């Protein structure tokens, strides 16, 4: 099993800094039993100036609050206090390149009734930036994403991840790197923990919001497209259309931008290196470390 902490690691629990090895939770908790909790996946990076910067901190903590509200979980914290305490946890753990996991969970309650309070934990662990050189072999999953008429699909709710776990394990058992899930209408939706884009004839396409978790990385990719003059369309499309793409990629906080080699064993038409998608990947990698576009050009001129 992976180890996310050691005897010195500190986390933030209900307003106090505590040792991860000494922190406790209630085995009668409603969240543990029913998957009734919300969380975030955030990253911090050592930027070009050597400083620790949480990427899109405000967007992530606002989504955490919106997820909690969507599920009727009490949420008394301000975004500012959570960001400040997250930086403090990183400093205490001496981490710069880290994954940050805030979790809002319910107290002991075996009924389905609302609670008057919630707990919050903010955990961090070391995570190096990804270099983007690996391409994924993706499989169309037998599982669909949860039906938005049965779940608050735009919320990052713990229980949704049973679906992600099933799809990801199915793909890995079949010898693939990752799964691609469709929505309840059979259109392309997203990966178990990432959004999807494809490139075709100079245009980027991504599934429209409605049946997916609209990711913060997805929004960043759309922003990069707008700023670089790359046309981008949000619409519903089929798996067959995706298989005709020039290139495709997943994007998410943990995955960053990661290209695909093939879908169901069928390779994509264009080489990743030199594609528009590759340029977007590089632009994303620059953004997270606050590298200015001029600096990349200066580097390219040197080689
Ligand atoms: N879809 C799902 C199901 C996810 O779990 C994630 C990861 N949070 C994403 C998309 C990408 O979201 P983000 O870019 O905000 O990390």
Boltz pocket constraint, residues with backbone or C-beta under 6 A from the ligand:
constraints:
  - pocket:
      binder: B
      contacts: [[A, 41], [A, 190], [A, 191], [A, 192], [A, 193], [A, 194], [A, 195], [A, 212], [A, 213], [A, 214], [A, 215], [A, 216], [A, 217], [A, 218], [A, 251], [A, 252], [A, 253], [A, 254]]
      max_distance: 6.0
